[in-house]
Amino acid sequence: MAENTGKTVSIDHSEVHSISNDSINQHYLLNILTPPGYDPEGEPYPVLYLTDGSGNFTALTSFTPLMQTFGELKRFITVGITYDVEVAMHSMTLRSRDLTQTDAPMGIAGAQPEWMKELPQVGTGGAAEFLRFINEGIKPYVESQFNADPSDSCYAGFSLGGLFGLHCLFSQPASFQRYVIGSPSIWWDDRDILNAEKIYAENNSDLAARVFMSSGELEEPEDKPDESAMVTNMLNLAETLQQRNYPSLKLDHTVLAAETHLSAVGATLMRGVRSVFA
């Protein structure tokens, strides 16, 4: 005989903190997980900052503690950045604001999905402000509360989160030392992020970062090969970065076999952290 205990599932050694960006009057939640054997007084830990930090946080932390326990991964603190909203779907428009680097219509070729039009609209193009808030607000807070290494941080994001990772990499690469960039939405605003890459290359001779980049094999349908070009764009960018011959860039990229845009999330995070934290 079974019965509902009324208890909820929680992740061991995790906490939820609240933080606000007063510049845009936005409240965020930080889902924070310390690694197995966490020592608040010992050697400081790297920190992985993860956008879409509700679902992605759950996916990532479902396997990292065990891998860290058995020595397959370096031990790091995980910080999932998400939104303090009453209606979960509202986060879709908020992430569109925070994770895009230019003010452009949402959706491929400006075609915003109908269901998104019914959500509160906050615009796009807020990536610079979001990165500033991470560097000047979220990071100092985490470092004040946990035994975090300010000189060793990682960014992980998927889709528009992958686009934001590229924005960080080409605008302020020293913000993070490691990057996990999953299925980046390079298509955004007529591939504007490629212009940012070109400008960076024209003004810099090195790019000091360890980068993992991927996309799912099934993200670029054969019947609509040019709609978003998720695979082609990622491969072309990886080739461009390799041809730059940056001495300090360590780049690992792959196409994830038989993965769609949705199923690639977990595969990307697992492969990505193994690549940059092995």
Legacy VTK file of the C-alpha trace (Angstrom):
# vtk DataFile Version 3.0
C-alpha trace
ASCII
DATASET POLYDATA
POINTS 278 float
0.000 0.000 0.000
1.393 3.439 -0.948
0.477 6.968 -0.029
1.507 10.503 -0.866
3.890 11.724 1.858
3.426 15.357 0.905
7.202 15.795 0.710
8.865 17.453 -2.277
12.030 16.343 -4.053
15.090 18.462 -3.325
18.732 18.351 -4.394
21.144 17.609 -1.563
23.664 20.352 -0.741
21.781 22.947 -2.773
20.395 26.342 -1.736
18.209 28.995 -3.334
19.245 32.639 -2.997
17.477 35.794 -4.199
19.229 38.721 -5.856
17.986 41.805 -7.704
19.307 43.912 -10.546
18.015 47.335 -9.577
19.107 48.828 -12.900
16.288 46.998 -14.683
14.108 46.196 -11.648
14.509 42.462 -12.185
14.542 39.812 -9.457
16.547 36.642 -9.989
16.918 33.360 -8.141
20.263 31.614 -7.802
20.126 27.839 -7.470
23.474 26.975 -5.897
24.997 23.517 -5.447
28.233 22.840 -3.582
30.277 19.803 -4.658
30.780 16.595 -2.657
33.143 17.151 0.260
32.796 20.921 -0.001
35.223 22.622 2.409
34.364 26.257 3.201
37.863 26.873 4.566
40.056 24.961 2.122
41.257 25.709 -1.381
38.634 27.759 -3.261
36.483 26.106 -5.893
35.836 27.096 -9.499
32.285 28.269 -10.137
30.057 27.313 -13.055
27.421 29.937 -13.879
24.487 28.466 -15.774
21.710 30.364 -17.541
18.178 28.987 -17.799
19.105 27.913 -14.322
15.960 26.055 -13.417
15.681 23.173 -15.872
19.350 23.281 -16.869
20.411 23.287 -13.211
18.397 20.127 -12.571
19.819 18.443 -15.673
23.414 19.328 -14.839
23.334 18.496 -11.142
21.706 15.120 -11.757
25.083 13.683 -12.746
27.924 16.014 -11.700
28.089 15.146 -7.963
28.602 11.442 -8.682
31.195 12.157 -11.356
33.010 14.478 -8.954
32.895 11.862 -6.196
34.584 9.312 -8.455
37.151 11.750 -9.806
35.828 12.101 -13.357
35.249 15.830 -12.905
36.976 18.635 -11.081
34.891 19.771 -8.112
33.158 23.082 -8.710
30.276 25.127 -7.341
27.239 25.331 -9.632
25.145 28.502 -9.824
21.954 28.335 -11.878
20.612 31.797 -12.755
16.854 31.949 -13.200
13.941 34.334 -12.734
11.782 35.021 -9.705
8.417 34.980 -11.503
4.957 33.701 -10.598
4.244 32.343 -14.087
7.068 30.105 -15.274
6.525 30.829 -18.979
7.221 34.527 -18.355
10.884 33.538 -18.146
10.817 32.933 -21.910
10.538 36.638 -22.709
12.916 37.603 -19.900
15.602 35.268 -21.252
15.054 36.727 -24.727
15.935 40.116 -23.256
18.943 38.990 -21.211
20.558 36.554 -23.634
20.472 38.540 -26.895
23.084 41.149 -27.771
20.999 43.255 -30.178
17.497 44.661 -30.195
15.788 42.607 -32.897
12.438 40.846 -33.376
12.192 37.531 -31.566
12.159 34.414 -33.732
13.927 33.335 -36.889
13.473 35.994 -39.586
11.552 38.045 -37.024
8.689 35.568 -36.785
7.840 35.553 -33.077
5.871 32.459 -32.058
2.200 33.227 -31.375
2.320 31.870 -27.824
5.144 34.270 -26.926
3.081 37.265 -28.048
0.671 36.590 -25.184
3.430 36.949 -22.550
4.548 40.272 -21.001
6.993 41.865 -23.438
10.298 43.304 -22.215
12.231 43.641 -25.473
15.530 42.136 -26.537
19.174 43.176 -26.688
19.975 43.186 -22.961
23.038 40.918 -23.020
25.530 43.681 -22.180
23.546 44.643 -19.071
23.082 41.012 -18.068
26.814 40.328 -18.362
27.545 43.448 -16.329
25.161 42.226 -13.625
26.773 38.781 -13.570
30.254 40.294 -13.207
29.374 43.073 -10.774
26.414 41.619 -8.911
26.095 37.855 -9.010
29.779 36.913 -8.894
30.644 39.140 -5.897
27.613 37.827 -4.041
28.510 34.164 -4.661
32.133 34.815 -3.693
31.002 36.428 -0.435
28.800 33.471 0.502
30.844 30.492 -0.694
34.476 29.423 -0.957
34.645 30.432 -4.621
37.734 31.085 -6.725
37.284 34.503 -8.407
39.992 33.633 -10.939
38.357 30.441 -12.223
34.796 30.562 -13.489
32.845 28.843 -16.229
29.829 29.893 -18.250
27.339 27.333 -19.571
24.311 28.103 -21.707
22.134 26.576 -24.398
20.337 27.994 -27.460
19.962 31.727 -26.741
22.137 30.901 -23.745
24.753 29.635 -26.188
24.455 32.910 -28.098
25.029 34.789 -24.845
28.129 32.690 -24.250
29.491 33.807 -27.612
28.662 37.411 -26.724
30.737 37.041 -23.545
33.556 35.365 -25.464
33.842 38.108 -28.075
33.084 41.156 -25.905
34.591 40.372 -22.478
36.257 36.943 -22.732
38.040 37.282 -19.375
34.635 37.198 -17.664
35.020 33.400 -17.699
37.924 31.049 -18.174
35.810 28.123 -19.405
32.805 28.103 -21.719
30.171 25.450 -22.471
28.241 26.736 -25.487
25.349 24.533 -26.543
23.454 24.939 -29.831
24.175 28.668 -30.034
21.496 30.721 -31.809
24.008 32.217 -34.231
21.103 33.004 -36.566
19.959 35.818 -34.252
19.651 39.199 -36.006
21.093 38.045 -39.327
24.089 36.348 -37.629
25.152 39.562 -35.896
27.385 37.609 -33.490
29.718 36.759 -36.386
30.394 40.468 -36.796
31.374 40.587 -33.134
33.783 37.691 -33.712
35.320 39.467 -36.701
35.786 42.716 -34.769
37.405 40.819 -31.900
39.823 39.092 -34.297
40.773 42.394 -35.911
41.735 43.857 -32.543
43.211 40.886 -30.672
45.912 38.312 -31.301
44.866 35.862 -28.575
41.744 34.447 -26.942
42.493 32.882 -23.578
39.653 30.443 -22.917
38.793 26.782 -22.826
35.684 26.338 -24.975
33.310 23.463 -25.703
30.764 24.056 -28.436
28.141 21.694 -29.839
24.853 21.289 -31.645
22.489 18.377 -32.157
22.620 16.459 -35.419
18.843 16.729 -35.887
18.627 20.471 -35.239
19.060 21.309 -38.909
16.223 19.571 -40.789
17.050 18.379 -44.280
13.802 19.850 -45.627
14.616 23.301 -44.201
18.427 23.432 -44.184
18.664 27.241 -44.107
15.993 28.070 -41.508
18.334 28.343 -38.534
21.444 26.446 -39.697
22.163 25.353 -36.117
24.724 22.765 -37.174
26.233 24.599 -40.127
26.629 27.870 -38.232
28.292 26.151 -35.273
30.717 24.199 -37.478
31.595 27.261 -39.542
32.280 29.323 -36.427
34.435 26.555 -34.947
36.452 26.418 -38.178
36.864 30.202 -38.150
38.118 30.170 -34.560
40.592 27.414 -35.336
41.914 29.373 -38.315
42.544 32.394 -36.077
45.349 30.380 -34.430
44.887 31.980 -31.032
47.749 30.602 -28.874
45.695 30.314 -25.665
42.400 29.074 -27.102
41.519 25.456 -26.365
38.495 24.602 -28.512
36.548 21.341 -28.486
33.481 21.104 -30.708
31.170 18.316 -31.802
27.873 17.462 -33.458
25.834 15.311 -31.082
24.538 12.286 -32.980
20.751 11.788 -33.157
20.006 14.729 -30.822
17.296 17.347 -31.413
17.284 20.917 -30.117
15.476 19.745 -26.988
17.255 16.457 -26.349
20.668 18.019 -26.919
20.485 20.016 -23.682
21.452 17.189 -21.328
23.987 15.742 -23.759
25.595 19.155 -24.212
25.941 19.802 -20.499
27.401 16.370 -19.808
29.880 16.496 -22.692
30.638 20.132 -22.041
31.590 19.935 -18.366
33.630 16.826 -19.088
35.512 18.764 -21.753
36.283 21.881 -19.734
36.517 20.380 -16.220
37.932 16.875 -16.794
LINES 1 279
278 0 1 2 3 4 5 6 7 8 9 10 11 12 13 14 15 16 17 18 19 20 21 22 23 24 25 26 27 28 29 30 31 32 33 34 35 36 37 38 39 40 41 42 43 44 45 46 47 48 49 50 51 52 53 54 55 56 57 58 59 60 61 62 63 64 65 66 67 68 69 70 71 72 73 74 75 76 77 78 79 80 81 82 83 84 85 86 87 88 89 90 91 92 93 94 95 96 97 98 99 100 101 102 103 104 105 106 107 108 109 110 111 112 113 114 115 116 117 118 119 120 121 122 123 124 125 126 127 128 129 130 131 132 133 134 135 136 137 138 139 140 141 142 143 144 145 146 147 148 149 150 151 152 153 154 155 156 157 158 159 160 161 162 163 164 165 166 167 168 169 170 171 172 173 174 175 176 177 178 179 180 181 182 183 184 185 186 187 188 189 190 191 192 193 194 195 196 197 198 199 200 201 202 203 204 205 206 207 208 209 210 211 212 213 214 215 216 217 218 219 220 221 222 223 224 225 226 227 228 229 230 231 232 233 234 235 236 237 238 239 240 241 242 243 244 245 246 247 248 249 250 251 252 253 254 255 256 257 258 259 260 261 262 263 264 265 266 267 268 269 270 271 272 273 274 275 276 277
